[in-house]
Amino acid sequence: MPKIDLRNITGQALKDVSLSIEDKEILALVGPNGAGKTTLLNVVAGLIGYRGEVLFDGVAMDRVPPHKRGVGYLFQDLALFPHLSVAGNIGYGLRVRRFPRDVIDRRVEELMEALHVGKLRDRFPYNLSGGEKQRVAIARAIAPFQKILLLDEPTANLDAQTAKYFRSELSVFLRRLEITTIFVIHDLLGAEEMADRIAIMHQGSIEQVSKPGDILFHPRTHVVSEFIGMPNILDVDECTVLSTGLVEVRSASLRLVLPYEGTTIRKLAISPHDIYISDTKPPGPALNRYKGTIREIIPLRTLVRVKVLVDGTELLAELSRETFDEMKLAAGSTVHLIVKLRRLRYFEV
Amino acid sequence: MSFKRLSISISFAVFALYGGLILSLLYYYDGAMFLETLGSARTLFSIRLSLFTATVSTIIAVVVAIPSAYALSRFRFFGRQLIDTILELPMIVSPVALGAVILVFFNTPAGSFIQDHGVRFIFTIYGIFLAQFITTVGIAIRLIKAAMDEIPVRYEEVARTLGASPSKAFLTVTLPLCKRGIIASSILTWAKALGEFGATITIAGSMAMKTETIPVAIFMRLASADIEGTVVLVLMLIGMGMGILYGVRVLTGKALPV
């Protein structure tokens, strides 16, 4: 399976993109709509024109047509051939490449088995559910022994629960295949579950390429930070295991109680979106609740970000403009913060 | 009256117009004459000639139309708009005028060269093929292009990434997917060719037992005030056209697994 090198790719929405994807690596392209993620996949597949160089294992692919690149592509809309059955769809690439009949049959059976679509062999696409179509399309994309796999939003057509399960299954499957993979996904969490590395794209450029976790805790540019929701990154000074399966962490003067998963927590990421803000003291236990003073108010289009100083630590909270107007908050006001426990992200050792 | 009723009534009014005109033929219908005309060598020749020429010219038109329609549907190239406009020619120019254009062409040095050293079109069966082809190919391209426009390019892109060359992607994906559209277009092209008169009589003439297709035969009977004979041939042409159109429609009406 080849290493992919993209050198100074320009054209369509892309602006001088250079990126290397190692042999057998799974790389996620993450970014907002219009960032150029799908365009970059189309460049690798050779489906659109571009300036720059695409190399597979050091060999220039720029003049190689799509059907000779050996790149499997799962399009976002799947595009299963409506006139072919499940087996017909999966075997299509093998048939057009004139593989012997027995090889085709064996490969189709093997992939149907691996992707759990064996019982659907003779069904036609109009008769499949979203998840089944997804599996058949993946099987079809890799069937002709492709060297590279491109996946455009591989879980876009699935509900949240199924998508989560499918991501972990797909991740295991791709690692077993040892196929160099680039996949486009819109949320960072999904990317972290599957990828070896994550590339953040914005307006046709690569903003940052890092290992999962790194992006959240070490965003290198403001654009990346904005994209991941400007998380509050807290360095953890002390970790004390409580007896009830919980751990108390201390970051400067701030104390938080988190579920204990047997690891030492070094850093915490709290999205501003996950900090509730209130002008009155909320009822209930004081766990992960703080009193602070507003230092700065940053109005955005539909949101307002509020910097709150809590015992010497500055936390960024986010609330809707409507709620903000109702509370009549101003710099210097005293407010109460509630941190959503379940949404905390840890950097562990 | 609701809009639904109004629209249904108008469609029935159109049906009544055609139905009434066809029924009016029965006023001059003569059973004995029908059998006699139908069984005559001249009529049988016209039927055979019409079926043969319409079928051959439809095959040629569709074979030419498929790649042309594909190019117009999928690619953006210089002159595309011009070609697209020219295809309207058979629809906006009378077939007689088209026939006259062809006749004029064969009276130019280039046309004479073709006539003398290639195929003789004037007053021959080849002239019928040419007349029917010229008047139907534009329509065939238009109809097939409409069918191809319905098939997303994405299927071909998928086929390309799976190892299919552009021509293989076309043959294994696009063509099977617009099969029904091509069949429907072929039927309409065939029906148009079967009823073609203006260009045919201009190029191939009206020689009995040589270039006399059914529409030409109808004209000849009418010209000699043979109303009963005309009615028989018209009924036959209508019966043949409607019968085959209906038959093929039933045959191709089976739901495809799409």
Boltz contact constraints between the chains, C-beta under 6 A:
constraints:
  - contact:
      token1: [A, 45]
      token2: [B, 161]
      max_distance: 6.0
  - contact:
      token1: [A, 47]
      token2: [B, 157]
      max_distance: 6.0
  - contact:
      token1: [A, 66]
      token2: [B, 160]
      max_distance: 6.0
  - contact:
      token1: [A, 66]
      token2: [B, 161]
      max_distance: 6.0
  - contact:
      token1: [A, 67]
      token2: [B, 160]
      max_distance: 6.0
  - contact:
      token1: [A, 67]
      token2: [B, 163]
      max_distance: 6.0
  - contact:
      token1: [A, 67]
      token2: [B, 164]
      max_distance: 6.0
  - contact:
      token1: [A, 67]
      token2: [B, 165]
      max_distance: 6.0
  - contact:
      token1: [A, 71]
      token2: [B, 161]
      max_distance: 6.0
  - contact:
      token1: [A, 73]
      token2: [B, 161]
      max_distance: 6.0
  - contact:
      token1: [A, 79]
      token2: [B, 154]
      max_distance: 6.0
  - contact:
      token1: [A, 79]
      token2: [B, 155]
      max_distance: 6.0
  - contact:
      token1: [A, 79]
      token2: [B, 158]
      max_distance: 6.0
  - contact:
      token1: [A, 82]
      token2: [B, 258]
      max_distance: 6.0
  - contact:
      token1: [A, 83]
      token2: [B, 176]
      max_distance: 6.0
  - contact:
      token1: [A, 83]
      token2: [B, 177]
      max_distance: 6.0
  - contact:
      token1: [A, 92]
      token2: [B, 162]
      max_distance: 6.0
  - contact:
      token1: [A, 93]
      token2: [B, 162]
      max_distance: 6.0
  - contact:
      token1: [A, 93]
      token2: [B, 163]
      max_distance: 6.0
  - contact:
      token1: [A, 96]
      token2: [B, 163]
      max_distance: 6.0
  - contact:
      token1: [A, 96]
      token2: [B, 164]
      max_distance: 6.0
  - contact:
      token1: [A, 96]
      token2: [B, 168]
      max_distance: 6.0
  - contact:
      token1: [A, 97]
      token2: [B, 163]
      max_distance: 6.0
  - contact:
      token1: [A, 124]
      token2: [B, 257]
      max_distance: 6.0
  - contact:
      token1: [A, 144]
      token2: [B, 162]
      max_distance: 6.0
  - contact:
      token1: [A, 144]
      token2: [B, 163]
      max_distance: 6.0
